Amino acid sequence: MVDDFEPFRRWVTSLVQQQPGLEIIGEAADGLEAVQKAATLQPDLVLLDVGLPKLNGIECAGKIQEVSPNSKILFVSQESSPELVQAALATGAGGYVVKTNAGSDLL
């Protein structure tokens, strides 16, 4: 789970961990930390915000795919402009969820 807003990370973590067979194995608050953790943890799925410090989510997605090629990426962001969503999906991400809809759409 990669987001620079800790309360949102905690909320998503609690939401995911209520689901049988799902668990959050790591959290990161910025893009560089996300790449480092992905390299170490090799997660099945990375929940990734677009607006991150140090390395934005779109750049981060490409680097995660280099260090953890089997990880799938799902963007979860407050940004919803069609251009940004298209740029995020062009990274090869499996989807894009707007944060305001995360409660119903994420799982």
C-alpha positions in Angstrom: 0.0 0.0 0.0 1.6 3.2 -1.2 0.2 6.6 -0.2 1.7 9.6 1.5 -1.4 10.1 3.7 -1.1 7.8 6.6 -4.8 7.8 7.7 -5.8 6.6 4.2 -3.1 3.8 4.3 -4.5 2.7 7.7 -8.1 2.7 6.4 -7.2 0.6 3.3 -5.1 -1.8 5.4 -8.0 -2.4 7.7 -10.4 -2.8 4.8 -8.2 -5.3 3.0 -7.3 -7.3 6.1 -11.0 -8.0 6.7 -11.1 -10.0 3.5 -10.1 -13.7 3.8 -6.9 -14.5 1.9 -5.8 -10.9 1.6 -3.2 -9.1 3.6 -1.1 -5.9 3.4 2.6 -7.0 3.6 4.1 -3.5 3.4 3.4 0.2 3.3 5.3 3.1 1.8 4.8 6.8 2.1 6.7 7.9 -1.0 7.7 6.5 -4.4 11.3 5.7 -3.7 10.4 3.7 -0.6 7.7 1.9 -2.6 10.3 0.8 -5.2 12.7 -0.4 -2.4 9.9 -2.4 -0.6 8.6 -3.9 -3.9 12.1 -5.1 -4.7 12.4 -6.7 -1.2 8.8 -8.0 -0.7 7.8 -9.0 -4.3 4.1 -8.3 -3.6 1.3 -9.8 -5.7 -0.4 -6.4 -5.9 0.7 -2.9 -5.3 -1.9 -0.3 -4.4 -0.3 2.9 -5.7 -1.3 6.6 -5.4 -0.4 8.9 -8.2 0.6 12.0 -6.2 3.6 10.8 -4.2 6.6 12.7 -2.9 10.2 11.9 -4.2 8.9 9.8 -7.2 5.4 10.2 -8.5 3.2 7.1 -8.9 3.4 6.9 -12.7 7.2 6.9 -12.6 7.1 4.6 -9.6 5.0 2.1 -11.5 7.6 1.6 -14.1 10.4 1.2 -11.6 8.3 -1.3 -9.6 7.7 -3.4 -12.8 11.5 -3.5 -13.2 12.3 -4.7 -9.7 9.3 -6.8 -9.2 8.0 -7.9 -12.6 5.3 -10.3 -11.3 3.6 -7.6 -9.2 0.4 -6.2 -10.5 -0.4 -2.5 -10.0 -3.7 -0.9 -9.1 -3.8 2.9 -8.9 -5.8 4.4 -6.0 -5.8 8.2 -6.3 -7.9 11.2 -5.7 -7.0 12.5 -9.2 -9.6 11.6 -11.7 -8.8 13.6 -14.9 -9.1 11.4 -18.0 -5.5 12.3 -19.1 -4.0 11.3 -15.8 -6.1 8.1 -15.6 -5.0 7.3 -19.2 -1.3 8.0 -18.3 -1.5 5.7 -15.3 -3.1 2.9 -17.2 -0.5 3.3 -20.0 2.1 2.0 -17.4 0.5 -1.4 -17.7 -1.5 -1.0 -14.4 -4.4 -3.3 -14.0 -6.8 -0.6 -13.0 -7.5 2.8 -11.5 -9.8 3.4 -8.5 -10.7 7.0 -7.4 -10.3 7.4 -3.7 -13.8 8.7 -3.2 -15.1 5.3 -4.6 -12.5 3.1 -2.9 -14.9 1.9 -0.2 -17.1 0.2 -2.8 -14.7 -0.3 -5.8 -11.4 -1.3 -4.3 -12.2 -4.9 -3.3 
